[in-house]
Amino acid sequence: MTQKNITDKLRAEFTKDLMDYLANKYDADVCQTAAGTVMIPCVDEAGEGRWVKFSVIIPKVADESEGNDGYSLAADYKLKLDTKAAKKAENERISAEKAAKRAAKAAKT
């Protein structure tokens, strides 16, 4: 059996499991649109019909020593989100300080 065959089989197994889960969880039609890709219909909060797309991807290389395994990538993503949140908080703090200075200046006049 070739590596491609092994990967294709693994993708097919996870795709089927995902389809079963989505069908049960959302009581929705699950449409397979490509190998490893499924879509389900849904309604957004504005009442509009939408589609959600799910993909099952088996990376060719996912090695911890290379930093491209799931754990390393998740840690990188968390760091990115934490950095973004810290920057947002700092910007909000600066904006609040500027608003307070403007209010204090306006109160003096």
Secondary structure, DSSP 8 states (H G I E B T S, - for coil): --HHHHHHHHHHHHHHHHHHHHHHHH----EEEETTEEEEEEE-TTS-EEEEEEE----S---GGGT-SHHHHHHHHHHHHHHHHHHHHHHHHHHHHHHHHHHHHHHH-
